[in-house]
Amino acid sequence: MGQQNPRLAELLCALSVALDVAMDQRPEKSIRSCLVATRLADRLDVADKRTVYYATLLRHLGCTATAHEEAHLMGPRAGELRPQAEQTDTASSRESLALLRQVGRGTGVRRLQYVVRTLKAGDDDLLRAICEVGSMLAERLALGPAVSDALYQNLERWDGKGRPRGLAGTEIAVATRIAEVATQAVIYRDGTKLRQRQGGWLDPEVVAAYDDSLVADLDEIDVWEAVVDAEPQPWCRVADLDGLAATFAYFVDLKSPYLFGHSTGVAALADRAAGLLGLSDDERATLRRAALLHDLGRVGVPTAVWERPGPLRRSDWEQVRLHPYQSGRILGRSAVLQPIAELAAAHHEKLDGSGYPQQAKGNELSLAARLLAAADCYQALTEDRPHRSAHSPVGAAEILLAQVSAGRLDAECVKAVLAVAGQQVPGHRLTRPAGLTEREVEVLRLVARGASNAEVARELVVSRRTAEHHVQHIYGKIGVSTRAAAALFAMQHGLFTP
């Protein structure tokens, strides 16, 4: 796929658009913030400009970790609150109350229920999860511990009133302090708000180094090109494109417990089926990466839509039908990722033209596109969804074969997918990661999907004390402290796949 060992900055600038979409912000907000942060680092003569660059570009890498909880606590339009939440000074009662007034918006008589839930739950667990997952995903990108630490500190404040550790002043990484000022500068495009917040939320020295000339040209220049050019030397190169793609697959699938492991499961099926059909190594690599990244556009659809227990409304369907298109648009921003963009965007197309978003059919769909569609369909059928339980492998196979008979899926591709799926032997695994037992894996799956200790106890027919002991022991073994981080660990180690 493209050049050997491409520049990491180019790929992450493209993929950062998915972070903007997930935060309900305008595309390129992340790269604009990165450019301003880099300029601030130059003014402040910061030695480690590389950490500033990547910590700002990937600032929202953990933002999908709490999408499910936010929808439950704040209502189906919780994602729309993210821009306001990012601008809210949590030390200000007036600003915090203004944000609270938006909770549950559009839910009528249920609005009070969402407000009460939000107040009762607080935000400590949510904020910790965002920081923990962002840091873990950054580790996968091999950007170094300084970037991971900076992302973990994303929600700290200069005055020590932030989360998750309550760090203050220079205890907070300089990259994090610069990233916060740069982000606020891009939001407001005016230093007045920054000066109001210096010494409280923001580092006064960083604010003092800022003036509006740092953002004055953002609408005039090619920001993309400027950010790629601004990457500090030596440039980072990507030796493992699959690993990069898998990291963003985890980012996407964390959006809902119903999606855990979906993208990596599709990629595994598609890759092995491609081997049966004789695709070349290069074709397999392109397909595998497209499968890992095929659902990037999901992050732009509200979590409440993906988790609706009944039939989707017409407005919901309009959003759902566009998500493959959005995946292609995000990937197409990079010349290196361009070869997989069209393929990823075709994962819901059907041979008879009944698919979406392009209603492509027949010869318009490559073998790889047909294979991806079959793998995605099988994987989704064998996963729980809000409106149904997972189909058995046999039941999923019957549905796929019916789709072949109806002229929607390719017969050879379905045959190959079913063949490799049939080779999976449930439970045939000699060891589990981090020394987890099979029972602990069962508990981990439940906890990752949001089950309380009481619910784990009921599901496994054990006492609540035993369930609590299991959860504490598991978290200690895998080295995490939040449900979202536990879910990420389980996805990384394939624990949602039999």
Secondary structure by P-SEA (a helix, b strand, c coil): cccccccaaaaaaaaaaaaaaaaccccaaaaaaaaaaaaaaaaaccccaaaaaaaaaaccccccccaaaaaaccccccccaaaaaaacccccaaaaaaaaaacccccccaaaaaaaaaaaaccaaaaaaaaaaaaaaaaaacccaaaaaaaaaccccccccccccccccccccaaaaaaaaaaaaaacccaaaaaacccccccaaaaaaccccccccccccaaaaaaaaaccccbbbbccaaaaaaaaaaaaacccccccaaaaaaaaaaaaaaaaacccaaaaaaaaaaaaaccccccccccccccccccccaaaaaaaaaaaaaaaaaaacccccccaaaaaaaccccccccccccccccccccaaaaaaaaaaaaaaaaccccccccccaaaaaaaaaaaaaaccccaaaaaaaaaaaaaccccccccccccccaaaaaaaaaaaacccaaaaaaaacccaaaaaaaaaaaaaaaccccaaaaaaaaaaaccccc
